Amino acid sequence: MEQIELRVERPVAGGMGLARRDDGRVVLVDGGLPGELVRVTLSEEQHTTFGEVTEVLEANPERVEVAHCPHVADGCGGCDHADAQPALLRRMKAEVLADAIRRLGKIDAPEIQPGPDLPTADFRTTLRLGVTDGRAGLFELGTHELVPLSVCVVAHPLLEQIVTESDFGPATEVMARVGAATGEALVMVTPNATGVSVPIDNVRVVGLDELERNRAWIHEEVAGRRFRISAQSFFQTRRDGAEALVQLVADGLGPMSAGDRLVDAYAGVGLFGATLADRTPGLRVTAVESARSSVADAKVNLAGAAETGQARVIASTMAKWRPSKADAVVADPPRAGLGKQGVGKVEATGAGRVVLISCDAASAGRDAGLLVRRGFSLDSVTLVDLFPHTHHTESVAVFSR
């Protein structure tokens, strides 16, 4: 296979770097940091040229020479950008996000604001893993081969203990979740819990087959409030990250008053609706969520406001939801983003303020452009580094009209 030397110009989506051959043709480089001169092996896939780094000839001064975790050398895919110091990686993510807003949203990108500094170790409270020979692991980058974990530097200490010391027997997959503030822990195994041994006290172990008739959950505390989070419900993968998002959403929406109407779209377990209701007694919250387990959790977590008639949880997809009038909307869609249909539903609420949480730079860019073309202005974008050592982005964008 052909090998050539290239200079990496800038980061692009998916953790790649953009480089150009002498004739100007673009090569997407896997394993190179901005400014580096690298030797790569070329390959073609769907009319795109990729280059896999075989040697770094001139390194970026912020390249990490000794990885934070021994499993990086094993190819573990959990930390796919362990080669860059955190400050460099945050700048790279901000550049990718701004480029997505300009290129995919087709609008001017404001300066990307940095979110709060968050720890780069011991933070993760949820892990989804494969199992081989009873041991839990993450897939090797670009393969279907599991790397069994003996340590996991990014995991909360209790979570690390669960996934590295347990014998998961004949299970094929495991989801482990802990409450950083409560100390509660839950392990869900696929297909069932037969033959699974977790040698740690007070950890609930359930099989996927049990959840239809026997619900299982933990509790976590965020912004002074206790949340129920079921095994199959979505929740942010780190407590301090959830705290940061709650504060950024509140700041983005600005002061709210009793009687104001808030739509919490893609509400999950009600994180934003509940914490905003706590901040503004009398706030009227409509939480829209389609996942059954999350709907059940949201009803519990919003129960106090619901009892006074100030909150309701609607079990519906955004596609089927009939928008109600609102003063403000907070939306935390899945990776695909709002899309045209979701943006149309947001516009139909008549809200003057919108805060959009995005877990994908491309979706953030597309959605920002769609909202601006519907009459909103993009006031600010903040990058929250929930996923250090990876290319994954989380952003909070504030819109008004």
LUMBA-580269 format. One line per 8 residues: their letters; for each residue y, z, x of C-alpha. Coordinates in Angstrom, 2 decimals. Each point is the difference from the previous one (the first is absolute). Example, Ala and Ser with C-alpha at 12.3 -4.5 7.8 and 13.67 -1.06 7.14 Angstrom:
BEGIN
as> -4.50/7.80/12.30 | 3.44/-0.66/1.37
# end
This chain:
BEGIN
meqielrv> 0.00/0.00/0.00 | 3.52/-0.78/1.17 | 1.98/2.72/1.76 | 3.76/-0.13/0.58 | 2.89/2.29/0.92 | 2.61/0.78/-2.65 | 3.11/2.16/-0.41 | -0.02/2.05/-3.21
erpvaggm> 3.34/-0.46/-1.74 | -0.07/2.41/-2.92 | -2.31/1.85/-2.40 | -1.16/-1.61/-3.23 | -1.97/1.19/-3.02 | -3.53/1.25/0.42 | 0.59/1.58/3.40 | 0.20/-3.33/1.81
glarrddg> 2.57/-1.25/2.47 | 1.63/-3.42/-0.15 | -0.08/-2.21/3.09 | 0.55/-3.71/0.61 | -1.78/-2.54/2.14 | 2.03/-2.23/2.31 | 0.17/-2.63/-2.75 | 1.39/2.53/-2.50
rvvlvdgg> -3.16/0.52/-2.02 | -0.36/3.55/-1.29 | -2.84/2.27/1.09 | -0.67/3.32/-1.75 | -0.97/2.44/2.73 | -2.35/2.91/-0.62 | 0.50/2.80/2.51 | 3.40/-0.89/1.45
lpgelvrv> 3.27/1.91/-0.30 | 3.51/-1.51/-0.13 | 1.18/-1.33/3.34 | -3.41/0.08/1.65 | -1.49/-2.82/2.03 | -3.65/-0.21/-0.97 | -3.04/-2.14/0.62 | -1.74/-0.89/-3.26
tlseeqht> -3.08/-1.80/-1.24 | 0.95/-2.49/-2.71 | -1.76/-0.59/-3.31 | 0.79/-1.96/-3.14 | -0.38/1.22/-3.57 | 1.36/-1.70/-3.12 | 2.55/-2.05/1.94 | 1.30/3.08/1.83
tfgevtev> -0.38/0.61/3.74 | -0.91/3.52/1.09 | -0.02/1.46/3.47 | -2.08/3.02/0.95 | 1.39/1.84/3.02 | -2.40/0.16/2.93 | 2.53/1.24/2.55 | 3.52/1.44/-0.06
leanperv> 1.84/-1.56/2.94 | 3.42/1.59/-0.61 | -0.08/3.08/-2.24 | 2.64/1.30/-2.38 | 1.26/3.27/1.55 | -0.85/1.78/-3.26 | -3.62/-1.11/0.05 | -2.46/2.91/-0.26
evahcphv> -2.43/-0.08/2.89 | -2.11/3.00/-1.05 | -0.76/-0.03/-3.72 | 0.49/3.08/-2.17 | -3.67/-0.07/-1.08 | -3.21/-0.81/1.90 | -1.27/-2.16/-2.85 | 2.75/-2.56/0.65
adgcggcd> -2.08/-1.14/2.98 | -2.96/-0.39/-2.37 | 2.00/-2.46/-2.11 | 0.50/2.37/-2.94 | 2.10/-1.76/-2.63 | 1.69/3.12/-1.30 | 2.87/-0.26/2.49 | 0.51/-3.72/0.51
hadaqpal> 3.25/0.34/1.96 | -0.77/2.87/2.37 | 1.43/-2.08/2.84 | 3.68/0.74/-0.77 | 2.02/3.17/0.30 | 1.11/1.30/-3.43 | 3.68/-0.86/0.47 | -0.82/-3.60/0.97
lrrmkaev> -2.42/-0.37/-2.88 | 2.59/1.22/-2.50 | 2.49/-2.57/1.31 | -2.65/-2.69/-0.29 | -0.72/0.97/-3.60 | 3.70/-0.04/-0.86 | 0.29/-3.50/1.48 | -2.98/-1.23/-2.03
ladairrl> 1.44/1.54/-3.17 | 3.45/-1.53/0.51 | -1.56/-3.39/0.72 | -2.03/0.19/-3.22 | 3.13/0.74/-2.03 | 1.84/-2.96/1.54 | -2.86/-2.49/0.15 | -2.02/0.84/-3.13
gkidapei> 2.72/1.59/-2.10 | 2.51/-2.64/1.08 | 2.81/2.55/0.02 | 2.00/1.78/2.68 | -1.77/3.07/1.32 | 2.02/3.18/0.41 | -0.47/2.02/3.15 | -3.36/1.74/-0.34
qpgpdlpt> 0.57/3.75/0.00 | -2.48/2.27/1.78 | -1.79/2.60/-2.07 | -0.65/3.55/1.18 | -2.03/0.54/3.15 | -3.53/0.90/-1.04 | -2.84/1.30/2.18 | -2.29/-2.61/1.53
adfrttlr> -3.09/2.24/0.05 | -1.82/2.38/-2.38 | 1.72/-1.42/-3.08 | -2.42/-2.08/-2.01 | -1.50/1.74/-3.05 | -2.19/-2.81/-1.37 | -2.54/-2.20/1.77 | -2.30/-2.70/-1.38
lgvtdgra> -2.88/-0.67/2.35 | -3.23/-1.87/0.37 | -3.23/1.78/0.91 | -2.67/-0.94/2.52 | -3.02/2.21/0.71 | 1.68/2.86/-1.82 | 3.21/-0.15/2.06 | 3.37/-1.00/-1.38
glfelgth> 2.04/-2.60/1.80 | 2.64/-2.70/-0.17 | -0.60/-3.69/0.51 | 0.59/-1.58/3.37 | 3.02/-2.28/-0.06 | -0.91/-3.42/-1.36 | -3.67/0.83/-0.59 | -2.37/1.68/-2.43
elvplsvc> -1.30/2.33/2.71 | 0.63/3.70/-0.56 | 1.38/2.27/2.71 | -1.36/3.50/-0.76 | 2.71/2.63/0.42 | -0.38/3.00/2.29 | 3.73/0.71/-0.27 | 2.87/-1.33/-2.10
vvahplle> 3.36/0.88/1.50 | 2.04/-1.10/-3.01 | -2.04/2.01/-2.52 | 0.98/3.43/-1.28 | -2.17/2.51/1.91 | -2.05/0.93/-3.07 | -0.53/-3.67/-0.83 | -1.00/-0.75/3.58
qivtesdf> -2.54/2.82/-0.10 | -1.51/-1.31/-3.22 | -0.41/-3.61/1.13 | -1.25/0.78/3.52 | -2.34/2.94/-0.65 | -1.68/-1.05/-3.26 | -3.29/-1.80/-0.45 | 0.54/-2.57/-2.73
gpatevma> -3.68/-0.91/-0.14 | -0.76/-3.23/-1.85 | 3.54/-0.43/-1.33 | 1.70/-3.34/0.61 | 3.63/1.05/-0.47 | 1.95/3.25/-0.03 | 3.48/0.98/-1.15 | 1.21/3.38/1.26
rvgaatge> 3.24/1.58/-1.21 | 1.64/3.33/0.82 | 3.06/1.87/-1.20 | 2.15/0.75/3.04 | 1.86/2.76/-1.85 | -2.89/1.36/-2.07 | -2.97/-0.29/2.34 | -2.10/-1.55/-2.77
alvmvtpn> -2.44/-2.75/0.98 | -2.04/-2.63/-1.80 | -2.59/-2.50/1.20 | -1.09/-2.92/-2.17 | -3.03/-1.95/1.21 | -1.47/-3.32/-1.10 | -2.38/-0.42/-1.70 | -0.89/3.70/-0.47
atgvsvpi> 0.01/3.36/1.77 | -3.75/0.20/0.59 | -0.76/0.91/3.62 | 3.63/0.68/0.91 | 0.77/3.14/2.03 | 3.56/1.24/0.56 | -0.19/3.16/2.17 | 3.44/1.30/-0.98
dnvrvvgl> 0.71/2.61/-2.66 | 1.77/-0.80/-3.27 | -0.27/-3.78/0.21 | -1.00/-1.64/-3.26 | -2.43/-2.89/0.45 | -0.54/-2.46/-2.86 | -1.75/-3.31/-0.32 | 1.74/-3.02/-1.42
delernra> -2.68/0.01/-2.70 | 1.12/3.47/-1.15 | 3.63/-0.81/-0.64 | -0.60/-1.66/-3.36 | -1.11/3.32/-1.47 | 1.36/2.60/2.40 | 3.57/-0.38/1.23 | 0.93/1.30/3.44
wiheevag> 3.40/0.67/1.50 | 2.03/1.98/2.51 | 3.55/1.30/-0.15 | 2.88/-0.70/2.35 | 3.53/1.37/0.11 | 2.98/-2.32/0.42 | 3.67/0.92/-0.43 | -0.94/3.43/-1.27
rrfrisaq> -2.27/-1.35/-2.73 | -3.78/0.13/-0.29 | -1.74/-3.32/-0.74 | -3.51/-0.67/-1.20 | -1.52/-2.98/1.82 | -3.39/-1.31/-1.11 | -2.54/-1.60/2.29 | 0.77/-3.52/-1.17
sffqtrrd> 3.76/0.39/-0.45 | 2.56/-1.51/2.33 | 2.15/2.42/1.99 | 1.97/-0.37/3.20 | -2.20/0.48/3.05 | 2.19/2.72/1.49 | 1.78/2.95/-1.60 | 3.10/-0.18/2.20
gaealvql> 0.26/-3.70/-0.81 | -0.09/0.76/-3.72 | 2.77/2.57/0.55 | 2.07/-2.59/1.87 | -0.44/-2.62/-2.73 | 0.92/2.49/-2.74 | 3.25/0.83/1.81 | 0.86/-3.66/0.66
vadglgpm> -0.66/-0.92/-3.64 | 2.21/2.83/-1.23 | 2.76/-0.97/2.42 | -0.29/-3.65/-1.00 | 0.26/0.69/-3.72 | 2.93/2.35/0.50 | 1.10/2.72/-2.42 | -1.76/-0.05/-3.36
sagdrlvd> 0.76/1.98/-3.15 | -1.91/1.53/-2.88 | -0.79/-2.74/-2.48 | -0.09/-2.76/2.60 | -3.05/-2.26/-0.30 | -2.26/-0.66/2.98 | -2.93/-2.41/0.19 | -2.57/0.92/2.65
ayagvglf> -1.87/-3.31/0.38 | -3.40/-0.05/1.68 | 0.31/3.75/-0.33 | -3.30/1.04/1.54 | -0.41/3.74/-0.56 | 3.67/0.36/-0.94 | 1.41/0.89/3.42 | 3.49/-1.42/-0.51
gatladrt> 0.37/0.62/-3.72 | -1.02/3.65/0.33 | 2.15/0.80/3.02 | 3.03/-1.75/-1.48 | -0.49/1.89/-3.28 | -0.01/3.24/2.00 | 3.33/-0.94/1.58 | 1.62/-0.97/-3.31
pglrvtav> -1.05/2.15/-2.97 | 0.13/-2.10/-3.14 | -0.70/-3.27/1.81 | -2.03/-2.25/-2.30 | -2.91/-1.45/1.99 | -2.28/-2.88/-0.97 | -2.89/-0.31/2.45 | -1.94/-3.29/-0.13
esarssva> -3.42/-0.11/1.69 | -3.19/-2.01/-0.55 | -2.67/1.84/2.03 | -1.92/2.36/-2.25 | -0.36/2.87/2.48 | 3.67/-0.19/0.97 | 1.05/0.00/-3.65 | -2.00/3.17/-0.59
dakvnlag> 1.59/1.64/3.05 | 3.51/-1.10/-0.98 | -0.41/1.57/-3.44 | -0.89/3.31/1.67 | 2.76/-0.24/2.59 | 2.67/-0.90/-2.55 | -1.27/2.43/-2.65 | 2.97/2.36/0.26
aaetgqar> 2.54/-2.71/-0.70 | -2.25/-1.56/-2.64 | -0.13/3.25/-1.97 | 3.76/-0.14/-0.48 | -0.12/-3.66/-0.98 | 1.62/-1.10/3.24 | -2.96/-1.86/1.54 | -2.69/-2.39/-1.10
viastmak> -2.79/-1.75/1.86 | -0.89/-3.52/-1.12 | -3.43/-1.32/0.96 | 0.76/-3.66/0.54 | 0.25/-2.72/2.57 | 3.50/-1.22/0.67 | -1.03/-3.36/-1.43 | -0.78/1.53/-3.39
wrpskada> 2.73/2.63/-0.04 | 2.88/-0.54/-2.41 | 3.04/1.14/1.95 | 2.05/2.86/-1.40 | 3.68/0.38/0.74 | 0.78/2.00/3.10 | 2.88/1.06/2.19 | -2.09/-0.10/3.15
vvadppra> -3.36/-1.30/1.21 | -2.14/1.10/2.90 | -2.91/-2.33/0.79 | -2.82/0.49/2.51 | -2.22/-3.06/-0.52 | -3.18/-0.80/1.93 | 0.03/-2.28/3.03 | 0.59/-3.16/-2.05
glgkqgvg> 3.37/1.36/-1.12 | 1.83/-0.41/-3.29 | -0.11/-3.78/-0.12 | 1.93/-2.05/-2.56 | -1.60/1.74/-2.95 | 0.66/3.50/1.28 | 3.59/-0.83/0.91 | 0.45/-1.41/-3.50
kveatgag> -1.20/3.28/-1.50 | 2.38/1.98/2.22 | 2.91/-2.22/-1.03 | -0.92/0.38/-3.68 | 0.52/3.77/0.17 | 3.70/-0.58/0.50 | 0.00/2.50/2.85 | 3.01/0.04/2.27
rvvliscd> -1.83/1.66/2.87 | -3.38/-0.94/1.46 | -1.88/1.48/2.94 | -2.94/-2.06/1.25 | -2.66/1.45/2.29 | -1.98/-2.71/1.80 | -3.07/0.35/2.21 | 0.10/-3.61/1.21
aasagrda> 2.89/-1.72/1.75 | -0.64/-3.41/-1.56 | -0.11/1.44/-3.52 | 3.15/2.01/0.69 | 1.79/-3.17/1.05 | -1.15/-2.08/-2.96 | 0.78/2.73/-2.53 | 3.45/0.60/1.49
gllvrrgf> 0.85/-3.67/-0.42 | -1.27/-0.05/-3.58 | 2.04/3.07/-0.94 | 3.17/-1.38/1.58 | -0.41/-3.26/-1.90 | -0.29/2.06/-3.21 | 3.44/1.46/0.60 | -0.67/3.03/2.19
sldsvtlv> 1.63/0.69/3.34 | -2.07/1.29/2.89 | 1.83/3.10/1.17 | -2.30/1.38/2.68 | -3.46/-0.20/1.55 | -1.64/2.89/1.82 | -3.13/-0.29/2.10 | -2.27/3.05/-0.30
dlfphthh> -2.62/0.06/2.73 | -2.89/1.44/-1.98 | -2.58/-1.82/2.14 | 0.70/0.48/3.73 | -2.25/-1.84/2.46 | -0.40/-2.82/-2.56 | 1.93/-3.07/-1.10 | 0.24/1.25/-3.60
tesvavfs> 3.45/0.53/-1.48 | 1.37/2.15/-2.80 | 3.52/-0.63/-1.23 | 2.39/1.35/-2.60 | 2.54/-2.50/-1.34 | 2.90/0.97/-2.27 | 1.46/-2.48/-2.50 | 2.87/0.25/-2.48
r> 1.86/-2.12/-2.53
# end
